[in-house]
Amino acid sequence: MGRGVILLFVCAVLLAAVIVTRPWEPPAEPDARNGAESSLTYMPTSEPQSQPPAGDGRTVSLGEADVLLRYPEGYALGVDGEQVDDSVASQACVEGFDYCVYPSDEVAQGGRAGVTVSHREDLGSEAACVLDPSEQFEDQLPRVSGGGDHATAYFGWLETSTAGGHEGTGLRRLYFGGHCFEFVTNVVADSAERATALREQLSAIVADVALPDGRTGLWSAGR
């Protein structure tokens, strides 16, 4: 028998021994990413619906767009320029509002404060809503943010001090579902500290405005 035949026979025996003695391994499962029957599950990107700024709070839907405005106990709501009580604080509600949230006199402690919400039908496009300032904010460059289905603008906060106290006004807008909502915050107080406290309370209410799916922080997201 030739040397080559003997060598081939030895190799065959060794290969058979390796196959017999190799540990058994379970067959690999198909990669779910490449399987024909696999499917992708997209996690929601919206933020969880946060709680109202204080207390149990109440919620009002802003028209057909179902944007949600939540306000805490100790605050009241006026609708369509009416249903506002004769408290001092309610004097901060701008005439012709669609909605106005304002604190009780006990919360305001002698100040005037409120957030008025108006549906700006004259600002029918997203660009007009977030870029066209009101007369008082013509010199303010808005900070624009938002997502794929909404846009927001923050025009800033204007504050003045007089012998009688401190006054401040802030302007924000939200464009969603083909509607432009304007949020004007007004504060009048006898001291800078009280004005700041009222401003922070009202800013928390606006920051908690939510889209129908619960997303909040609408003015903080980048775009």
Buried (B, 14 or more C-beta within 10 A) or exposed (E): EEEEEEEEEEEEEEEEEEEEEEEEEEEEEEEEEEEEEEEEEEEEEBBEBBEBBBEEBBEBEBBEBEBBBBBBEBBBBBEEBEEBEEBBBBBBBBEEBBBBBBBBBEBBBBBBBBBBBBBBEEBEEBEBBBBBBBEEBEEBEBBBBBBEEBBBBBBBBBBEEEEEBBBBBBBBBBBBBEBBBBBBBBBBBEEEEBBBBBBEBBBBBBBBBBBEEEBBBBBEBEE
